[in-house]
Amino acid sequence: MNKTLLGFIKKEFIQSIRDPRMKVMLFIMPIIQLTLFGFAISTEIKNVRLAAHFESKDYVLRNIYEHSIASGWFIPAENSNNQDPYYLISSGKADVVLVPPPGGFTKALGRGDAQLQMLINSSNVIKGQSIEGYLSNIIRDTVFRELRLDPITNPIQIKPRVLFNPDLDTAMFMVPGTMCMIMLITTMVLANLAIVREKEVGTFEMLIAAPISRPEIIFGKTIPYVVLGMANFPLVLAVAHFVFGVPVRGSLLVLTISAFVFVCMAVALGSFISTFCKNQQQATLGGFLFIFPMLMLSGLMFPIENVPNAIKWIAYIDPLYHYIGLLRNIMLKGGGTQYAVTHIAILALMALITITLSLKRFKTKLS
């Protein structure tokens, strides 16, 4: 290689890593993310919330329930006593409910025609299929081995009832999450680059020299991307509904409010990231370093219930986690009022905190 080429290579290396923030993005953040996700990511379904309606004398179903909890795959559903099974699923209090026939499962076994209904929330297709397989094995193992019944006669009829996605269509599960990712990328990334671009091309000097306050600069640079994000929302919703057949069972108004709050949060996050960056290269890499963990801890790729409790709190401060939950709840389940209000309020609070931090960090000088 000649000296000119070596000089260019040396110049690019120096330019790329001379900024301490760039060194952190290139070398420190990947190690942190790899360590974090190495502990967090697991495709095995765990901590499934299980409810079972049984009387005190129905000892067989009680044994099935206790064996399920002891297996480590299931946890007891909260406040599930004497509540409507469908409500437990639709409200998100339970992922699966065992419903015995009238008179109890034990008596039905004695008659030789035991039927056990299994209500399963299958808005998450992978999770729903795993739940059915886990419980079916536990039920048969409990009845045939511990109660010493003849497996040839097979007196059990397990009747799974899949709710919210009866055809187990993967699109029902993936499309709402993909909608969230599209809206995040088209708002957060653009808002992130908007201010940084001003610094890189030199027009930032004109902005800070003009008689304009910090809030006016921030809101002037970000509000257009809120409008663009909301203009994009009906397009992606129409494609999801008419092309992929994803239903919209809940209120369009609540769906629109959810989208607006999430877009505000994404744009606020983009402006916050831009306050740490000096050029578009740093802004692009910084945006990716935020998007990747948000995606992995959103519930799109694997259930959040699998994440260890020590780092599960990170998922709860992930805006993508709350918005994906809102979309699936409103579009697939019809949207529970309490669930929608809670997660919309969380997103609104996140947006307020993030834009406040952006205003505090934004500097009206070039250094």
C-alpha positions as CSV (number, residue, x, y, z in Angstrom):
1,M,0.0,0.0,0.0
2,N,1.3,3.5,-0.8
3,K,1.7,6.3,1.7
4,T,-1.5,8.1,0.5
5,L,-3.7,5.1,1.2
6,L,-2.0,4.5,4.5
7,G,-2.6,8.1,5.4
8,F,-6.3,7.9,4.6
9,I,-6.6,4.7,6.7
10,K,-4.8,6.3,9.6
11,K,-7.0,9.4,9.3
12,E,-10.2,7.3,9.4
13,F,-9.1,5.3,12.4
14,I,-8.2,8.5,14.3
15,Q,-11.5,10.3,13.3
16,S,-13.6,7.3,14.3
17,I,-12.2,6.7,17.8
18,R,-10.8,10.1,18.9
19,D,-14.1,11.0,20.5
20,P,-14.5,9.2,23.9
21,R,-18.3,8.7,23.3
22,M,-17.5,6.8,20.1
23,K,-15.1,4.5,22.0
24,V,-17.9,3.7,24.5
25,M,-20.4,3.0,21.7
26,L,-17.9,0.8,19.8
27,F,-16.3,-1.2,22.6
28,I,-18.2,-0.9,25.9
29,M,-21.9,-0.9,25.0
30,P,-21.7,-4.1,22.9
31,I,-20.1,-6.0,25.8
32,I,-22.8,-4.7,28.2
33,Q,-25.5,-5.7,25.8
34,L,-24.1,-9.2,25.1
35,T,-23.8,-9.8,28.9
36,L,-27.3,-8.5,29.6
37,F,-29.0,-10.5,26.8
38,G,-27.0,-13.6,27.4
39,F,-28.8,-13.8,30.8
40,A,-32.1,-12.4,29.7
41,I,-32.9,-14.2,26.4
42,S,-34.6,-17.6,26.6
43,T,-37.1,-19.1,24.2
44,E,-38.3,-21.6,26.9
45,I,-41.7,-20.6,28.2
46,K,-41.7,-19.9,31.9
47,N,-43.8,-18.2,34.6
48,V,-47.1,-18.9,32.8
49,R,-49.9,-17.6,34.9
50,L,-52.2,-20.5,35.6
51,A,-55.7,-20.5,37.2
52,A,-57.9,-23.5,37.9
53,H,-61.5,-23.6,39.1
54,F,-62.0,-26.5,41.5
55,E,-63.8,-27.3,44.7
56,S,-62.2,-28.6,47.8
57,K,-63.3,-32.3,47.1
58,D,-61.9,-32.2,43.5
59,Y,-58.5,-33.6,44.6
60,V,-57.5,-34.8,41.1
61,L,-57.7,-31.3,39.6
62,R,-56.0,-29.9,42.7
63,N,-53.1,-32.3,42.2
64,I,-52.9,-31.3,38.5
65,Y,-52.8,-27.6,39.5
66,E,-50.1,-28.2,42.2
67,H,-48.0,-30.4,39.9
68,S,-48.2,-27.6,37.3
69,I,-47.0,-25.0,39.7
70,A,-44.2,-27.3,41.0
71,S,-43.0,-28.0,37.4
72,G,-41.4,-24.5,37.3
73,W,-43.2,-23.6,34.1
74,F,-46.3,-22.1,35.8
75,I,-47.0,-19.6,38.5
76,P,-50.4,-19.0,40.3
77,A,-52.6,-16.3,38.6
78,E,-53.3,-13.5,41.0
79,N,-56.8,-12.9,42.3
80,S,-58.3,-15.8,40.3
81,N,-60.7,-17.2,42.9
82,N,-64.3,-17.5,41.7
83,Q,-63.7,-15.1,38.8
84,D,-65.0,-15.7,35.3
85,P,-62.4,-17.7,33.3
86,Y,-62.8,-15.6,30.2
87,Y,-62.4,-12.4,32.2
88,L,-59.2,-13.8,33.7
89,I,-57.7,-14.3,30.2
90,S,-59.0,-11.1,28.6
91,S,-57.9,-8.9,31.5
92,G,-54.4,-10.4,31.5
93,K,-54.6,-11.8,35.0
94,A,-54.1,-15.4,33.7
95,D,-52.5,-17.0,30.6
96,V,-54.4,-20.2,30.9
97,V,-57.4,-21.4,33.0
98,L,-58.5,-25.0,33.7
99,V,-62.2,-25.4,33.7
100,P,-63.7,-28.7,35.0
101,P,-67.1,-30.1,34.0
102,P,-70.1,-29.5,36.4
103,G,-69.6,-31.6,39.6
104,G,-65.8,-31.5,39.3
105,F,-63.1,-33.3,37.4
106,T,-62.7,-36.1,40.0
107,K,-66.3,-37.2,39.8
108,A,-66.2,-37.1,36.0
109,L,-63.1,-39.4,36.1
110,G,-65.2,-41.9,38.2
111,R,-67.9,-41.9,35.5
112,G,-65.2,-42.5,32.8
113,D,-66.0,-39.4,30.8
114,A,-63.8,-36.7,32.3
115,Q,-63.6,-33.5,30.2
116,L,-61.3,-30.7,31.1
117,Q,-61.5,-27.4,29.2
118,M,-58.3,-25.4,28.8
119,L,-58.7,-21.7,28.0
120,I,-55.5,-20.4,26.5
121,N,-54.5,-16.9,25.6
122,S,-52.9,-17.3,22.2
123,S,-52.3,-13.7,21.2
124,N,-48.7,-14.9,21.5
125,V,-48.7,-18.0,19.2
126,I,-45.5,-19.6,20.4
127,K,-46.4,-19.2,24.0
128,G,-49.9,-20.5,23.4
129,Q,-48.7,-23.7,21.7
130,S,-46.1,-24.3,24.5
131,I,-48.8,-23.9,27.2
132,E,-51.0,-26.5,25.6
133,G,-48.2,-29.0,25.3
134,Y,-46.9,-28.5,28.9
135,L,-50.3,-28.8,30.5
136,S,-51.4,-31.8,28.4
137,N,-48.3,-33.7,29.5
138,I,-48.8,-32.7,33.2
139,I,-52.4,-33.7,33.2
140,R,-51.8,-37.1,31.7
141,D,-48.8,-37.8,33.9
142,T,-50.8,-36.9,37.0
143,V,-53.9,-39.0,36.1
144,F,-52.2,-42.1,34.7
145,R,-49.1,-42.4,36.9
146,E,-50.1,-41.0,40.3
147,L,-53.7,-42.2,40.3
148,R,-52.7,-45.5,38.6
149,L,-55.4,-45.4,35.9
150,D,-55.1,-47.5,32.8
151,P,-53.7,-45.3,30.0
152,I,-55.3,-47.6,27.4
153,T,-58.8,-46.6,28.4
154,N,-57.9,-42.9,28.3
155,P,-60.9,-41.5,30.2
156,I,-59.6,-37.9,29.8
157,Q,-60.8,-35.5,27.1
158,I,-58.7,-32.3,27.1
159,K,-60.5,-29.6,25.2
160,P,-58.2,-26.7,24.5
161,R,-60.0,-23.4,23.6
162,V,-57.7,-21.0,22.0
163,L,-58.7,-17.3,22.6
164,F,-57.9,-14.2,20.5
165,N,-56.1,-16.2,17.8
166,P,-58.0,-19.4,17.2
167,D,-56.2,-20.3,14.0
168,L,-52.8,-19.8,15.6
169,D,-51.8,-17.4,12.8
170,T,-48.3,-16.1,13.3
171,A,-49.2,-12.8,11.6
172,M,-51.7,-12.0,14.4
173,F,-48.7,-12.1,16.8
174,M,-45.9,-10.6,14.7
175,V,-47.7,-7.9,12.7
176,P,-48.6,-5.6,15.7
177,G,-45.0,-5.9,16.9
178,T,-43.7,-5.1,13.4
179,M,-46.0,-2.0,13.3
180,C,-44.4,-0.8,16.5
181,M,-40.9,-1.2,15.1
182,I,-41.7,0.7,11.9
183,M,-43.2,3.6,13.9
184,L,-40.2,3.6,16.2
185,I,-37.6,3.7,13.4
186,T,-39.4,6.3,11.3
187,T,-39.8,8.7,14.3
188,M,-36.9,8.2,16.8
189,V,-34.2,7.9,14.2
190,L,-35.4,10.9,12.1
191,A,-35.8,13.0,15.2
192,N,-32.3,11.9,16.4
193,L,-30.7,12.9,13.1
194,A,-32.6,16.2,12.8
195,I,-30.6,18.2,15.4
196,V,-27.3,16.4,14.8
197,R,-27.5,17.2,11.1
198,E,-27.7,20.9,12.0
199,K,-24.4,20.5,13.9
200,E,-22.7,18.6,11.2
201,V,-23.5,20.9,8.3
202,G,-22.9,24.0,10.3
203,T,-26.4,25.5,10.4
204,F,-26.5,25.0,14.2
205,E,-24.6,28.2,14.6
206,M,-27.5,30.1,13.0
207,L,-30.0,28.4,15.3
208,I,-28.2,29.3,18.5
209,A,-27.5,32.8,17.3
210,A,-31.1,33.5,16.4
211,P,-33.5,34.9,19.1
212,I,-35.0,31.5,19.8
213,S,-35.2,29.7,23.1
214,R,-34.2,26.1,23.8
215,P,-37.7,24.8,24.0
216,E,-38.6,26.5,20.7
217,I,-35.6,24.8,19.0
218,I,-36.4,21.4,20.5
219,F,-40.1,21.5,19.8
220,G,-39.6,23.1,16.4
221,K,-37.2,20.2,15.4
222,T,-39.4,17.4,16.8
223,I,-43.0,18.3,16.3
224,P,-42.8,17.7,12.5
225,Y,-41.7,14.1,13.2
226,V,-44.7,13.6,15.5
227,V,-46.9,14.7,12.7
228,L,-45.1,12.4,10.2
229,G,-45.3,9.5,12.6
230,M,-49.1,10.0,13.1
231,A,-49.5,10.3,9.3
232,N,-47.7,6.9,9.0
233,F,-49.9,5.2,11.6
234,P,-53.1,4.8,9.5
235,L,-51.0,3.4,6.6
236,V,-49.4,0.7,8.6
237,L,-52.7,-0.1,10.4
238,A,-54.5,-0.4,7.0
239,V,-51.8,-2.8,5.7
240,A,-52.0,-4.9,9.0
241,H,-55.8,-5.1,8.8
242,F,-56.5,-5.5,5.1
243,V,-53.4,-7.3,3.9
244,F,-52.6,-9.6,6.9
245,G,-56.1,-9.8,8.3
246,V,-55.2,-8.6,11.8
247,P,-58.5,-7.7,13.4
248,V,-59.2,-4.4,15.2
249,R,-61.6,-5.5,18.0
250,G,-61.0,-2.5,20.2
251,S,-61.7,1.2,19.9
252,L,-60.0,3.1,17.1
253,L,-59.9,6.2,19.3
254,V,-58.0,4.4,22.0
255,L,-55.7,2.9,19.3
256,T,-55.0,6.4,17.9
257,I,-54.3,7.9,21.4
258,S,-51.9,5.0,22.1
259,A,-50.1,5.7,18.8
260,F,-49.9,9.4,19.5
261,V,-48.4,8.9,23.0
262,F,-45.9,6.4,21.7
263,V,-44.9,8.6,18.8
264,C,-44.3,11.5,21.2
265,M,-42.2,9.2,23.4
266,A,-40.2,8.0,20.4
267,V,-39.5,11.5,19.1
268,A,-38.6,12.7,22.7
269,L,-36.1,9.7,22.9
270,G,-34.6,10.6,19.6
271,S,-34.0,14.2,20.6
272,F,-32.5,13.0,23.9
273,I,-30.1,10.7,22.1
274,S,-29.1,13.6,19.8
275,T,-27.9,15.6,22.8
276,F,-25.0,13.1,23.3
277,C,-23.9,13.1,19.6
278,K,-21.8,15.4,17.6
279,N,-22.3,13.9,14.1
280,Q,-24.6,11.7,12.2
281,Q,-22.3,8.7,12.5
282,Q,-22.6,8.9,16.3
283,A,-26.4,9.5,16.0
284,T,-26.9,6.5,13.8
285,L,-24.9,4.2,16.1
286,G,-26.4,5.6,19.2
287,G,-29.9,5.1,17.8
288,F,-29.1,1.4,17.1
289,L,-27.7,0.9,20.6
290,F,-31.1,2.0,21.9
291,I,-33.3,0.2,19.3
292,F,-31.6,-3.2,19.7
293,P,-32.2,-3.6,23.5
294,M,-35.7,-2.1,23.1
295,L,-36.5,-4.7,20.5
296,M,-35.1,-7.6,22.5
297,L,-36.9,-6.6,25.8
298,S,-40.2,-5.7,24.2
299,G,-41.9,-9.1,24.1
300,L,-41.7,-9.3,20.4
301,M,-39.0,-11.9,20.1
302,F,-39.6,-13.9,23.3
303,P,-41.9,-13.6,26.4
304,I,-40.8,-11.1,29.0
305,E,-41.9,-13.7,31.7
306,N,-38.7,-15.6,30.8
307,V,-36.4,-12.7,31.8
308,P,-34.8,-13.1,35.3
309,N,-36.3,-10.9,37.9
310,A,-33.0,-9.1,38.5
311,I,-33.2,-7.5,35.1
312,K,-36.9,-7.7,34.3
313,W,-37.3,-4.1,35.4
314,I,-35.4,-3.0,32.3
315,A,-38.3,-4.3,30.2
316,Y,-40.8,-2.4,32.2
317,I,-39.0,0.9,31.3
318,D,-39.0,-0.1,27.6
319,P,-41.6,2.0,25.8
320,L,-41.8,-0.6,23.0
321,Y,-42.9,-3.2,25.6
322,H,-45.8,-1.0,26.7
323,Y,-46.9,-0.1,23.1
324,I,-46.7,-3.7,21.8
325,G,-48.8,-4.7,24.7
326,L,-51.3,-2.0,23.9
327,L,-51.6,-2.9,20.3
328,R,-52.1,-6.6,20.9
329,N,-54.6,-5.9,23.7
330,I,-56.6,-3.4,21.6
331,M,-56.5,-5.2,18.3
332,L,-56.7,-8.8,19.4
333,K,-58.6,-8.7,22.7
334,G,-60.8,-5.6,22.3
335,G,-58.8,-3.6,24.8
336,G,-59.5,-3.5,28.6
337,T,-60.0,0.0,29.9
338,Q,-57.8,-0.5,33.0
339,Y,-55.0,-2.0,30.9
340,A,-55.1,0.8,28.2
341,V,-55.2,3.6,30.7
342,T,-52.3,2.2,32.7
343,H,-50.0,1.7,29.8
344,I,-50.9,4.9,28.1
345,A,-50.2,6.8,31.3
346,I,-46.8,5.1,31.6
347,L,-45.9,6.0,28.0
348,A,-47.0,9.6,28.6
349,L,-44.9,9.8,31.8
350,M,-41.9,8.4,29.9
351,A,-42.4,11.0,27.2
352,L,-42.6,13.9,29.7
353,I,-39.5,12.7,31.6
354,T,-37.5,12.2,28.4
355,I,-38.3,15.6,26.8
356,T,-37.5,17.3,30.1
357,L,-34.1,15.6,30.1
358,S,-33.6,16.7,26.5
359,L,-34.3,20.3,27.4
360,K,-31.9,20.2,30.3
361,R,-29.1,18.6,28.2
362,F,-29.6,20.7,25.1
363,K,-26.8,23.2,24.9
364,T,-27.0,26.5,23.0
365,K,-23.3,26.5,22.2
366,L,-21.1,24.5,20.0
367,S,-18.6,23.1,22.6
